[in-house]
Amino acid sequence: QVQLQESGPGLVKPSQTLSLTCTVSGGSISSGGYYWSWIRQHPGKGLEWIGYIYYSGSTYYNPSLKSRVTISVDTSKNQFSLKLSSVTAADTAVYYCARGRGGDQDFDYWGQGTLVTVSS
Amino acid sequence: DIQMTQSPSSLSASVGDRVTITCRASQSISSYLNWYQQKPGKAPKLLIYAASSLQSGVPSRFSGSGSGTDFTLTISSLQPEDFATYYCQQSYSTLGYTFGQGTKLEIK
């Protein structure tokens, strides 16, 4: 059974960089065929896809966030990470990591989510 | 980017009812449409992928249909555990995978 777990600071100051890591267990990121994504949900709102990374390191980002987002992968640790720079209060959200299946690009496994608050 | 519009935004129904939720895309997305269920404080759960394929482990009372721009999620006989928020998601455009705004299904 694949499991994903987000980790990182729950509070980030405005203008700083938000950094989160997703640890994958029960399956290998290097096995291929899956796209490892970050998705966020503003409080009481809908879902916003941030971007994904393939095990090879190729990435794709939501154009609305592209200038501030970096997603990286560490296959040796079976982890992938999100960095979002120059954060504002509008970046306060629950951040989820998820596995996207190649082809249909649906998200079949999700982490539990972690709330990140941007505040001074 | 492709906009996804769900209707209704909220819905009240009773246990045993048949319920249909609609999702419309701003342009054709073929069958690249997925449905999720989210309960408060939990991550979304994949129900239907590729418009009409039932995810493993999901009860058969859930079904999906449609192609192009118009899609539906149907729950044939509502159970108490089905009261939740439902989201559609298009996976057609790599310019950005977008979700609908959600449909909150409440107990009448």
gemmi code that builds the backbone of each chain (N, CA, C; Angstrom):
import gemmi

chains = {
    "A": [
        ("GLN", (0.836, -1.190, 0.000), (0.000, 0.000, 0.000), (0.882, 1.256, 0.000)),
        ("VAL", (0.712, 2.066, -1.007), (1.495, 3.292, -1.111), (0.993, 4.309, -0.087)),
        ("GLN", (1.929, 4.955, 0.580), (1.578, 6.023, 1.513), (2.458, 7.232, 1.243)),
        ("LEU", (1.874, 8.419, 1.389), (2.606, 9.663, 1.224), (2.437, 10.480, 2.499)),
        ("GLN", (3.489, 11.157, 2.908), (3.462, 11.947, 4.127), (4.192, 13.264, 3.913)),
        ("GLU", (3.457, 14.370, 4.104), (4.063, 15.699, 3.978), (4.754, 16.085, 5.277)),
        ("SER", (5.813, 16.860, 5.178), (6.467, 17.397, 6.360), (7.059, 18.760, 6.026)),
        ("GLY", (7.167, 19.590, 7.061), (7.715, 20.922, 6.880), (7.101, 21.896, 7.863)),
        ("PRO", (7.613, 23.122, 7.866), (7.102, 24.131, 8.807), (5.638, 24.461, 8.573)),
        ("GLY", (4.913, 24.671, 9.658), (3.515, 25.046, 9.554), (3.306, 26.549, 9.513)),
        ("LEU", (4.366, 27.294, 9.745), (4.284, 28.751, 9.749), (5.464, 29.324, 8.979)),
        ("VAL", (5.149, 30.185, 8.037), (6.177, 30.830, 7.209), (5.906, 32.335, 7.195)),
        ("LYS", (6.953, 33.120, 7.273), (6.790, 34.569, 7.252), (6.604, 35.083, 5.828)),
        ("PRO", (5.853, 36.155, 5.673), (5.684, 36.756, 4.342), (7.024, 37.075, 3.708)),
        ("SER", (7.099, 36.892, 2.412), (8.265, 37.119, 1.556), (9.293, 35.989, 1.631)),
        ("GLN", (9.131, 35.072, 2.571), (10.063, 33.966, 2.677), (9.663, 32.815, 1.753)),
        ("THR", (10.425, 31.726, 1.828), (10.181, 30.565, 0.970), (9.563, 29.427, 1.773)),
        ("LEU", (8.451, 28.933, 1.276), (7.769, 27.769, 1.853), (8.473, 26.514, 1.337)),
        ("SER", (8.820, 25.608, 2.245), (9.497, 24.363, 1.847), (8.807, 23.171, 2.488)),
        ("LEU", (8.399, 22.228, 1.662), (7.746, 21.012, 2.133), (8.387, 19.804, 1.462)),
        ("THR", (8.349, 18.691, 2.171), (8.853, 17.424, 1.637), (7.767, 16.371, 1.738)),
        ("CYS", (7.687, 15.527, 0.748), (6.767, 14.392, 0.744), (7.580, 13.105, 0.723)),
        ("THR", (7.373, 12.281, 1.728), (8.056, 10.990, 1.809), (7.100, 9.894, 1.359)),
        ("VAL", (7.556, 9.101, 0.400), (6.736, 8.037, -0.177), (7.176, 6.696, 0.401)),
        ("SER", (6.233, 5.905, 0.847), (6.532, 4.556, 1.325), (5.589, 3.564, 0.643)),
        ("GLY", (6.026, 2.308, 0.596), (5.201, 1.278, -0.030), (5.331, 1.231, -1.534)),
        ("GLY", (6.220, 2.021, -2.073), (6.442, 2.047, -3.516), (7.629, 2.948, -3.808)),
        ("SER", (8.271, 2.735, -4.941), (9.458, 3.506, -5.274), (9.138, 4.593, -6.294)),
        ("ILE", (9.584, 5.818, -5.999), (9.429, 6.918, -6.957), (10.132, 6.565, -8.267)),
        ("SER", (11.222, 5.811, -8.175), (12.050, 5.490, -9.342), (11.432, 4.442, -10.255)),
        ("SER", (10.345, 3.839, -9.837), (9.763, 2.757, -10.627), (9.161, 3.260, -11.931)),
        ("GLY", (8.903, 4.560, -12.018), (8.383, 5.122, -13.248), (6.887, 4.929, -13.401)),
        ("GLY", (6.330, 5.666, -14.363), (4.905, 5.533, -14.656), (4.016, 6.438, -13.842)),
        ("TYR", (4.597, 7.153, -12.904), (3.823, 8.026, -12.040), (4.430, 9.427, -12.007)),
        ("TYR", (3.554, 10.391, -11.793), (3.958, 11.786, -11.717), (3.626, 12.269, -10.317)),
        ("TRP", (4.588, 12.816, -9.634), (4.475, 13.140, -8.225), (4.140, 14.624, -8.094)),
        ("SER", (2.959, 14.878, -7.546), (2.379, 16.226, -7.596), (2.240, 16.875, -6.234)),
        ("TRP", (2.152, 18.180, -6.287), (1.736, 18.992, -5.140), (0.423, 19.688, -5.508)),
        ("ILE", (-0.495, 19.678, -4.575), (-1.815, 20.271, -4.741), (-2.128, 21.017, -3.453)),
        ("ARG", (-2.793, 22.174, -3.561), (-3.111, 22.888, -2.335), (-4.593, 23.237, -2.289)),
        ("GLN", (-5.047, 23.539, -1.088), (-6.451, 23.872, -0.867), (-6.519, 25.014, 0.131)),
        ("HIS", (-6.930, 26.174, -0.361), (-7.105, 27.312, 0.528), (-8.233, 27.011, 1.507)),
        ("PRO", (-8.171, 27.584, 2.705), (-9.182, 27.263, 3.733), (-10.609, 27.422, 3.235)),
        ("GLY", (-11.365, 26.358, 3.318), (-12.766, 26.382, 2.906), (-12.989, 26.491, 1.413)),
        ("LYS", (-11.929, 26.301, 0.634), (-12.040, 26.494, -0.823), (-11.732, 25.204, -1.588)),
        ("GLY", (-11.639, 25.341, -2.898), (-11.385, 24.198, -3.757), (-9.911, 23.869, -3.889)),
        ("LEU", (-9.609, 22.983, -4.817), (-8.280, 22.413, -4.992), (-7.543, 23.081, -6.142)),
        ("GLU", (-6.245, 23.287, -5.940), (-5.404, 23.925, -6.962), (-4.151, 23.071, -7.160)),
        ("TRP", (-3.959, 22.598, -8.386), (-2.763, 21.814, -8.714), (-1.585, 22.765, -8.843)),
        ("ILE", (-0.462, 22.439, -8.191), (0.711, 23.300, -8.193), (1.717, 22.851, -9.249)),
        ("GLY", (1.958, 21.552, -9.337), (2.914, 21.049, -10.305), (3.266, 19.606, -10.014)),
        ("TYR", (4.047, 19.018, -10.947), (4.482, 17.644, -10.727), (5.939, 17.460, -11.147)),
        ("ILE", (6.500, 16.341, -10.690), (7.835, 15.931, -11.088), (7.811, 14.446, -11.411)),
        ("TYR", (8.568, 14.069, -12.413), (8.760, 12.667, -12.764), (10.062, 12.223, -12.113)),
        ("TYR", (10.242, 10.909, -11.958), (11.429, 10.433, -11.245), (12.730, 10.875, -11.921)),
        ("SER", (12.644, 11.119, -13.223), (13.829, 11.546, -13.981), (14.209, 12.989, -13.667)),
        ("GLY", (13.296, 13.704, -13.028), (13.561, 15.105, -12.703), (12.813, 16.094, -13.563)),
        ("SER", (12.152, 15.627, -14.603), (11.386, 16.548, -15.451), (10.176, 17.061, -14.667)),
        ("THR", (9.881, 18.326, -14.862), (8.833, 18.978, -14.075), (7.835, 19.705, -14.957)),
        ("TYR", (6.673, 19.948, -14.404), (5.689, 20.805, -15.038), (4.943, 21.551, -13.951)),
        ("TYR", (4.784, 22.841, -14.146), (4.183, 23.682, -13.117), (2.930, 24.381, -13.617)),
        ("ASN", (2.027, 24.665, -12.692), (0.872, 25.493, -12.984), (1.371, 26.873, -13.449)),
        ("PRO", (0.965, 27.308, -14.627), (1.464, 28.594, -15.132), (1.240, 29.761, -14.178)),
        ("SER", (0.176, 29.694, -13.384), (-0.115, 30.808, -12.472), (0.868, 30.889, -11.314)),
        ("LEU", (1.615, 29.816, -11.065), (2.569, 29.772, -9.943), (4.002, 29.545, -10.406)),
        ("LYS", (4.159, 29.332, -11.690), (5.430, 28.867, -12.241), (6.636, 29.699, -11.829)),
        ("SER", (6.475, 31.009, -11.755), (7.623, 31.878, -11.454), (8.120, 31.709, -10.026)),
        ("ARG", (7.309, 31.087, -9.165), (7.682, 30.986, -7.744), (7.893, 29.546, -7.274)),
        ("VAL", (7.636, 28.572, -8.134), (7.630, 27.166, -7.708), (8.854, 26.411, -8.203)),
        ("THR", (9.383, 25.574, -7.318), (10.393, 24.597, -7.698), (10.043, 23.275, -7.026)),
        ("ILE", (9.951, 22.215, -7.830), (9.737, 20.869, -7.307), (10.957, 20.042, -7.655)),
        ("SER", (11.467, 19.316, -6.672), (12.658, 18.494, -6.871), (12.417, 17.096, -6.327)),
        ("VAL", (13.266, 16.158, -6.704), (13.114, 14.768, -6.267), (14.441, 14.243, -5.759)),
        ("ASP", (14.367, 13.425, -4.720), (15.533, 12.718, -4.184), (15.170, 11.240, -4.177)),
        ("THR", (15.549, 10.546, -5.236), (15.157, 9.143, -5.362), (15.832, 8.266, -4.307)),
        ("SER", (16.997, 8.673, -3.821), (17.701, 7.876, -2.813), (16.925, 7.847, -1.493)),
        ("LYS", (16.182, 8.915, -1.240), (15.372, 8.991, -0.015), (13.897, 8.709, -0.284)),
        ("ASN", (13.557, 8.489, -1.539), (12.169, 8.291, -1.954), (11.292, 9.473, -1.522)),
        ("GLN", (11.801, 10.657, -1.812), (11.120, 11.879, -1.434), (11.069, 12.857, -2.610)),
        ("PHE", (10.077, 13.721, -2.587), (10.070, 14.863, -3.479), (9.657, 16.090, -2.676)),
        ("SER", (10.060, 17.243, -3.163), (9.939, 18.454, -2.358), (9.355, 19.615, -3.148)),
        ("LEU", (8.776, 20.543, -2.404), (8.190, 21.756, -2.974), (8.844, 22.973, -2.336)),
        ("LYS", (9.204, 23.920, -3.161), (9.626, 25.234, -2.675), (8.767, 26.277, -3.375)),
        ("LEU", (8.187, 27.168, -2.583), (7.365, 28.261, -3.109), (7.929, 29.550, -2.528)),
        ("SER", (8.427, 30.392, -3.390), (9.128, 31.592, -2.935), (8.199, 32.789, -2.813)),
        ("SER", (8.687, 33.797, -2.119), (7.992, 35.093, -1.993), (6.537, 34.920, -1.581)),
        ("VAL", (6.323, 34.163, -0.524), (4.946, 33.852, -0.122), (4.244, 35.061, 0.487)),
        ("THR", (2.933, 35.059, 0.338), (2.059, 36.044, 0.966), (0.943, 35.296, 1.690)),
        ("ALA", (0.075, 36.047, 2.337), (-1.041, 35.429, 3.055), (-1.912, 34.594, 2.111)),
        ("ALA", (-1.916, 34.951, 0.837), (-2.710, 34.208, -0.146), (-2.196, 32.787, -0.373)),
        ("ASP", (-1.000, 32.498, 0.121), (-0.445, 31.147, -0.004), (-0.776, 30.273, 1.200)),
        ("THR", (-1.485, 30.832, 2.168), (-1.950, 30.033, 3.301), (-2.935, 28.983, 2.795)),
        ("ALA", (-2.642, 27.723, 3.069), (-3.445, 26.634, 2.517), (-3.018, 25.316, 3.146)),
        ("VAL", (-3.826, 24.303, 2.923), (-3.412, 22.927, 3.181), (-2.710, 22.431, 1.922)),
        ("TYR", (-1.514, 21.933, 2.082), (-0.725, 21.441, 0.966), (-0.711, 19.922, 1.002)),
        ("TYR", (-1.093, 19.335, -0.132), (-1.101, 17.889, -0.277), (-0.043, 17.457, -1.294)),
        ("CYS", (0.588, 16.320, -1.021), (1.337, 15.650, -2.082), (0.484, 14.478, -2.555)),
        ("ALA", (0.634, 14.126, -3.814), (-0.209, 13.090, -4.402), (0.526, 12.380, -5.533)),
        ("ARG", (0.115, 11.151, -5.795), (0.676, 10.391, -6.913), (-0.277, 10.484, -8.096)),
        ("GLY", (0.269, 10.916, -9.202), (-0.513, 10.993, -10.427), (-0.174, 9.831, -11.335)),
        ("ARG", (-1.184, 9.145, -11.822), (-0.948, 8.000, -12.690), (-0.729, 8.480, -14.118)),
        ("GLY", (0.309, 7.953, -14.736), (0.591, 8.301, -16.114), (-0.559, 7.912, -17.020)),
        ("GLY", (-0.771, 8.678, -18.032), (-1.876, 8.378, -18.944), (-3.104, 9.188, -18.560)),
        ("ASP", (-3.821, 8.713, -17.578), (-5.033, 9.422, -17.167), (-4.748, 10.624, -16.277)),
        ("GLN", (-3.549, 10.624, -15.655), (-3.185, 11.724, -14.753), (-4.248, 11.984, -13.703)),
        ("ASP", (-4.820, 10.924, -13.184), (-5.639, 11.081, -11.995), (-4.728, 10.927, -10.779)),
        ("PHE", (-5.205, 11.315, -9.610), (-4.409, 11.257, -8.389), (-4.968, 10.160, -7.495)),
        ("ASP", (-4.265, 9.020, -7.468), (-4.829, 7.862, -6.783), (-4.384, 7.709, -5.341)),
        ("TYR", (-3.283, 8.310, -4.958), (-2.846, 8.296, -3.568), (-2.483, 9.716, -3.162)),
        ("TRP", (-2.904, 10.065, -1.950), (-2.677, 11.408, -1.420), (-2.065, 11.317, -0.020)),
        ("GLY", (-1.273, 12.334, 0.321), (-0.877, 12.495, 1.704), (-2.048, 13.037, 2.512)),
        ("GLN", (-1.876, 13.117, 3.808), (-2.958, 13.601, 4.673), (-3.120, 15.110, 4.599)),
        ("GLY", (-2.106, 15.798, 4.081), (-2.147, 17.250, 3.975), (-1.497, 17.916, 5.174)),
        ("THR", (-0.922, 19.073, 4.925), (-0.320, 19.847, 6.002), (-0.691, 21.317, 5.825)),
        ("LEU", (-1.164, 21.930, 6.900), (-1.556, 23.335, 6.839), (-0.325, 24.216, 6.972)),
        ("VAL", (-0.151, 25.094, 6.015), (0.908, 26.089, 6.081), (0.262, 27.466, 6.167)),
        ("THR", (0.608, 28.181, 7.202), (0.083, 29.528, 7.420), (1.191, 30.536, 7.148)),
        ("VAL", (0.878, 31.555, 6.365), (1.831, 32.622, 6.098), (1.435, 33.823, 6.948)),
        ("SER", (2.282, 34.122, 7.902), (1.995, 35.212, 8.818), (3.276, 35.669, 9.505)),
        ("SER", (3.318, 36.940, 9.829), (4.492, 37.464, 10.537), (4.343, 37.275, 12.045)),
    ],
    "B": [
        ("ASP", (-6.331, 28.559, -19.660), (-6.497, 27.262, -19.020), (-7.954, 26.810, -19.116)),
        ("ILE", (-8.175, 25.543, -18.848), (-9.511, 24.966, -18.962), (-10.257, 25.162, -17.639)),
        ("GLN", (-11.432, 25.758, -17.736), (-12.262, 25.982, -16.556), (-13.239, 24.829, -16.400)),
        ("MET", (-13.414, 24.396, -15.148), (-14.353, 23.326, -14.840), (-15.454, 23.890, -13.944)),
        ("THR", (-16.690, 23.705, -14.349), (-17.821, 24.254, -13.607), (-18.736, 23.126, -13.165)),
        ("GLN", (-18.927, 23.003, -11.875), (-19.801, 21.961, -11.330), (-21.158, 22.551, -10.973)),
        ("SER", (-22.181, 21.722, -11.098), (-23.501, 22.103, -10.621), (-24.230, 20.879, -10.077)),
        ("PRO", (-24.996, 21.077, -9.000), (-25.090, 22.327, -8.247), (-23.865, 22.515, -7.345)),
        ("SER", (-23.774, 23.669, -6.685), (-22.691, 23.887, -5.729), (-22.980, 23.165, -4.421)),
        ("SER", (-24.238, 23.014, -4.105), (-24.634, 22.244, -2.927), (-25.941, 21.529, -3.225)),
        ("LEU", (-26.156, 20.467, -2.456), (-27.280, 19.585, -2.743), (-27.705, 18.903, -1.453)),
        ("SER", (-28.988, 18.914, -1.168), (-29.517, 18.180, -0.019), (-30.260, 16.954, -0.503)),
        ("ALA", (-29.972, 15.824, 0.095), (-30.618, 14.582, -0.318), (-30.748, 13.646, 0.875)),
        ("SER", (-31.528, 12.610, 0.688), (-31.798, 11.648, 1.763), (-31.135, 10.312, 1.456)),
        ("VAL", (-30.888, 9.550, 2.501), (-30.357, 8.199, 2.330), (-31.296, 7.410, 1.411)),
        ("GLY", (-30.699, 6.753, 0.433), (-31.463, 5.986, -0.539), (-31.763, 6.733, -1.830)),
        ("ASP", (-31.577, 8.045, -1.836), (-31.841, 8.837, -3.039), (-30.805, 8.539, -4.121)),
        ("ARG", (-31.218, 8.801, -5.354), (-30.306, 8.795, -6.496), (-29.884, 10.238, -6.740)),
        ("VAL", (-28.602, 10.457, -6.849), (-28.069, 11.818, -6.951), (-27.158, 11.924, -8.175)),
        ("THR", (-27.280, 13.043, -8.869), (-26.418, 13.307, -10.023), (-25.763, 14.672, -9.881)),
        ("ILE", (-24.464, 14.705, -10.091), (-23.678, 15.945, -10.075), (-23.099, 16.131, -11.473)),
        ("THR", (-23.131, 17.368, -11.946), (-22.684, 17.665, -13.297), (-21.398, 18.481, -13.283)),
        ("CYS", (-20.552, 18.213, -14.249), (-19.302, 18.958, -14.424), (-19.181, 19.325, -15.895)),
        ("ARG", (-18.928, 20.602, -16.163), (-18.800, 21.072, -17.540), (-17.426, 21.706, -17.743)),
        ("ALA", (-16.763, 21.323, -18.817), (-15.460, 21.891, -19.162), (-15.625, 23.027, -20.162)),
        ("SER", (-14.714, 23.990, -20.088), (-14.800, 25.164, -20.973), (-14.374, 24.841, -22.399)),
        ("GLN", (-13.771, 23.685, -22.614), (-13.452, 23.178, -23.945), (-13.415, 21.662, -23.862)),
        ("SER", (-13.386, 21.026, -25.010), (-13.405, 19.569, -25.011), (-12.171, 18.989, -24.326)),
        ("ILE", (-12.414, 18.015, -23.457), (-11.323, 17.335, -22.754), (-11.385, 15.829, -23.003)),
        ("SER", (-12.074, 15.434, -24.077), (-12.223, 14.009, -24.383), (-12.791, 13.299, -23.153)),
        ("SER", (-12.113, 12.271, -22.661), (-12.577, 11.571, -21.450), (-11.621, 11.760, -20.281)),
        ("TYR", (-10.812, 12.828, -20.343), (-9.825, 13.068, -19.301), (-10.457, 13.789, -18.110)),
        ("LEU", (-11.365, 13.069, -17.437), (-12.119, 13.655, -16.353), (-12.155, 12.681, -15.185)),
        ("ASN", (-11.819, 13.179, -14.011), (-11.771, 12.357, -12.805), (-12.662, 12.965, -11.728)),
        ("TRP", (-13.162, 12.102, -10.848), (-14.029, 12.534, -9.751), (-13.428, 12.119, -8.413)),
        ("TYR", (-13.538, 13.014, -7.431), (-13.011, 12.776, -6.091), (-14.083, 13.075, -5.053)),
        ("GLN", (-13.954, 12.393, -3.927), (-14.788, 12.648, -2.753), (-13.882, 13.156, -1.640)),
        ("GLN", (-14.304, 14.218, -0.971), (-13.522, 14.726, 0.153), (-14.415, 14.919, 1.369)),
        ("LYS", (-13.993, 14.359, 2.472), (-14.673, 14.554, 3.748), (-13.891, 15.561, 4.581)),
        ("PRO", (-14.560, 16.246, 5.507), (-13.891, 17.311, 6.266), (-12.607, 16.839, 6.941)),
        ("GLY", (-11.550, 17.617, 6.743), (-10.268, 17.322, 7.370), (-9.496, 16.185, 6.748)),
        ("LYS", (-9.980, 15.672, 5.628), (-9.331, 14.538, 4.965), (-8.883, 14.910, 3.559)),
        ("ALA", (-7.963, 14.116, 3.031), (-7.547, 14.298, 1.643), (-8.634, 13.790, 0.705)),
        ("PRO", (-8.687, 14.319, -0.497), (-9.607, 13.781, -1.495), (-9.313, 12.312, -1.786)),
        ("LYS", (-10.365, 11.610, -2.192), (-10.265, 10.193, -2.532), (-10.750, 10.011, -3.966)),
        ("LEU", (-9.961, 9.336, -4.780), (-10.326, 9.107, -6.172), (-11.483, 8.117, -6.259)),
        ("LEU", (-12.546, 8.508, -6.971), (-13.712, 7.639, -7.164), (-13.765, 7.079, -8.592)),
        ("ILE", (-13.680, 7.978, -9.552), (-13.864, 7.666, -10.962), (-12.717, 8.289, -11.744)),
        ("TYR", (-12.132, 7.540, -12.673), (-11.110, 8.101, -13.549), (-11.487, 7.845, -15.006)),
        ("ALA", (-10.900, 8.635, -15.867), (-11.205, 8.530, -17.302), (-12.712, 8.554, -17.554)),
        ("ALA", (-13.384, 9.433, -16.851), (-14.812, 9.727, -16.994), (-15.749, 8.654, -16.474)),
        ("SER", (-15.399, 7.367, -16.672), (-16.378, 6.322, -16.348), (-15.786, 5.076, -15.708)),
        ("SER", (-14.486, 5.077, -15.433), (-13.861, 3.893, -14.838), (-13.863, 3.993, -13.319)),
        ("LEU", (-14.352, 2.950, -12.683), (-14.467, 2.932, -11.223), (-13.115, 2.576, -10.608)),
        ("GLN", (-12.635, 3.433, -9.703), (-11.382, 3.143, -9.018), (-11.547, 1.902, -8.144)),
        ("SER", (-10.491, 1.122, -8.050), (-10.514, -0.088, -7.241), (-10.938, 0.211, -5.802)),
        ("GLY", (-11.842, -0.586, -5.292), (-12.293, -0.439, -3.919), (-13.453, 0.510, -3.718)),
        ("VAL", (-13.855, 1.215, -4.763), (-14.968, 2.163, -4.662), (-16.284, 1.418, -4.921)),
        ("PRO", (-17.290, 1.640, -4.090), (-18.565, 0.918, -4.264), (-19.197, 1.164, -5.624)),
        ("SER", (-19.876, 0.152, -6.123), (-20.456, 0.213, -7.468), (-21.650, 1.158, -7.566)),
        ("ARG", (-22.106, 1.706, -6.451), (-23.206, 2.692, -6.535), (-22.718, 4.010, -7.150)),
        ("PHE", (-21.404, 4.182, -7.219), (-20.832, 5.355, -7.880), (-20.606, 5.034, -9.363)),
        ("SER", (-20.999, 5.952, -10.217), (-20.726, 5.782, -11.642), (-20.509, 7.143, -12.289)),
        ("GLY", (-19.781, 7.127, -13.394), (-19.514, 8.355, -14.122), (-19.796, 8.172, -15.592)),
        ("SER", (-20.133, 9.274, -16.237), (-20.383, 9.222, -17.678), (-20.036, 10.564, -18.302)),
        ("GLY", (-19.990, 10.558, -19.624), (-19.760, 11.789, -20.375), (-18.475, 11.764, -21.163)),
        ("SER", (-18.364, 12.713, -22.066), (-17.142, 12.933, -22.842), (-17.255, 14.298, -23.503)),
        ("GLY", (-16.133, 14.820, -23.936), (-16.147, 16.137, -24.551), (-16.153, 17.231, -23.497)),
        ("THR", (-17.299, 17.849, -23.283), (-17.383, 18.942, -22.307), (-18.333, 18.667, -21.144)),
        ("ASP", (-19.191, 17.669, -21.253), (-20.222, 17.446, -20.226), (-20.102, 16.073, -19.588)),
        ("PHE", (-20.071, 16.086, -18.256), (-19.840, 14.868, -17.494), (-20.787, 14.816, -16.287)),
        ("THR", (-21.069, 13.585, -15.849), (-21.894, 13.425, -14.664), (-21.318, 12.369, -13.746)),
        ("LEU", (-21.509, 12.595, -12.454), (-21.248, 11.603, -11.420), (-22.598, 11.248, -10.827)),
        ("THR", (-22.897, 9.972, -10.763), (-24.165, 9.507, -10.213), (-23.909, 8.579, -9.031)),
        ("ILE", (-24.659, 8.790, -7.981), (-24.678, 7.875, -6.842), (-26.062, 7.260, -6.853)),
        ("SER", (-26.129, 5.950, -7.034), (-27.424, 5.318, -7.317), (-28.327, 5.249, -6.090)),
        ("SER", (-27.749, 5.048, -4.924), (-28.534, 4.962, -3.694), (-27.656, 5.477, -2.557)),
        ("LEU", (-27.929, 6.702, -2.149), (-27.065, 7.356, -1.173), (-26.977, 6.592, 0.141)),
        ("GLN", (-25.757, 6.469, 0.624), (-25.500, 5.885, 1.932), (-25.014, 6.978, 2.886)),
        ("PRO", (-25.143, 6.774, 4.191), (-24.748, 7.828, 5.151), (-23.311, 8.304, 4.962)),
        ("GLU", (-22.431, 7.378, 4.555), (-21.007, 7.748, 4.411), (-20.719, 8.539, 3.137)),
        ("ASP", (-21.738, 8.740, 2.284), (-21.533, 9.455, 1.022), (-21.674, 10.964, 1.164)),
        ("PHE", (-22.111, 11.427, 2.316), (-22.272, 12.872, 2.483), (-20.891, 13.496, 2.647)),
        ("ALA", (-20.548, 14.313, 1.652), (-19.184, 14.817, 1.499), (-19.201, 15.879, 0.408)),
        ("THR", (-18.023, 16.370, 0.060), (-17.876, 17.288, -1.071), (-17.227, 16.541, -2.220)),
        ("TYR", (-17.745, 16.755, -3.419), (-17.273, 16.060, -4.601), (-16.646, 17.063, -5.570)),
        ("TYR", (-15.508, 16.663, -6.138), (-14.791, 17.516, -7.086), (-14.558, 16.749, -8.386)),
        ("CYS", (-14.693, 17.459, -9.494), (-14.223, 16.922, -10.761), (-12.853, 17.539, -11.062)),
        ("GLN", (-12.089, 16.876, -11.910), (-10.747, 17.345, -12.271), (-10.467, 16.951, -13.714)),
        ("GLN", (-9.996, 17.910, -14.509), (-9.615, 17.566, -15.868), (-8.115, 17.295, -15.913)),
        ("SER", (-7.754, 16.265, -16.654), (-6.347, 15.901, -16.811), (-5.968, 15.906, -18.294)),
        ("TYR", (-6.681, 16.712, -19.063), (-6.438, 16.782, -20.505), (-5.291, 17.723, -20.835)),
        ("SER", (-5.282, 18.863, -20.150), (-4.348, 19.920, -20.518), (-3.162, 19.980, -19.576)),
        ("THR", (-1.956, 19.803, -20.125), (-0.770, 19.943, -19.282), (-0.427, 21.411, -19.038)),
        ("LEU", (-1.258, 22.299, -19.554), (-1.096, 23.711, -19.177), (-1.562, 23.914, -17.744)),
        ("GLY", (-2.207, 22.902, -17.207), (-2.648, 22.980, -15.816), (-3.810, 22.059, -15.589)),
        ("TYR", (-3.680, 21.160, -14.624), (-4.779, 20.264, -14.278), (-5.698, 21.037, -13.351)),
        ("THR", (-6.922, 21.235, -13.732), (-7.825, 22.070, -12.955), (-8.976, 21.259, -12.382)),
        ("PHE", (-9.461, 21.753, -11.248), (-10.568, 21.134, -10.536), (-11.815, 22.009, -10.628)),
        ("GLY", (-12.965, 21.382, -10.505), (-14.192, 22.133, -10.327), (-14.221, 22.748, -8.939)),
        ("GLN", (-15.212, 23.584, -8.695), (-15.277, 24.302, -7.427), (-15.843, 23.458, -6.298)),
        ("GLY", (-16.367, 22.298, -6.636), (-16.884, 21.384, -5.624), (-18.395, 21.414, -5.505)),
        ("THR", (-18.956, 20.275, -5.121), (-20.384, 20.146, -4.823), (-20.513, 19.529, -3.441)),
        ("LYS", (-21.115, 20.264, -2.538), (-21.297, 19.763, -1.171), (-22.615, 19.037, -1.072)),
        ("LEU", (-22.548, 17.774, -0.726), (-23.731, 16.924, -0.613), (-24.080, 16.788, 0.866)),
        ("GLU", (-25.252, 17.294, 1.210), (-25.670, 17.324, 2.612), (-26.897, 16.475, 2.832)),
        ("ILE", (-27.079, 16.100, 4.075), (-28.245, 15.297, 4.462), (-29.479, 16.185, 4.546)),
        ("LYS", (-30.573, 15.738, 3.926), (-31.823, 16.483, 3.992), (-32.514, 16.174, 5.321)),
    ],
}
model = gemmi.Model(1)
for chain_id, residues in chains.items():
    chain = gemmi.Chain(chain_id)
    for i, (resn, *xyz) in enumerate(residues, 1):
        res = gemmi.Residue()
        res.name, res.seqid = resn, gemmi.SeqId(i, " ")
        for name, pos in zip(("N", "CA", "C"), xyz):
            atom = gemmi.Atom()
            atom.name, atom.element = name, gemmi.Element(name[0])
            atom.pos, atom.b_iso = gemmi.Position(*pos), 0.0
            res.add_atom(atom)
        chain.add_residue(res)
    model.add_chain(chain)
structure = gemmi.Structure()
structure.add_model(model)
structure.setup_entities()
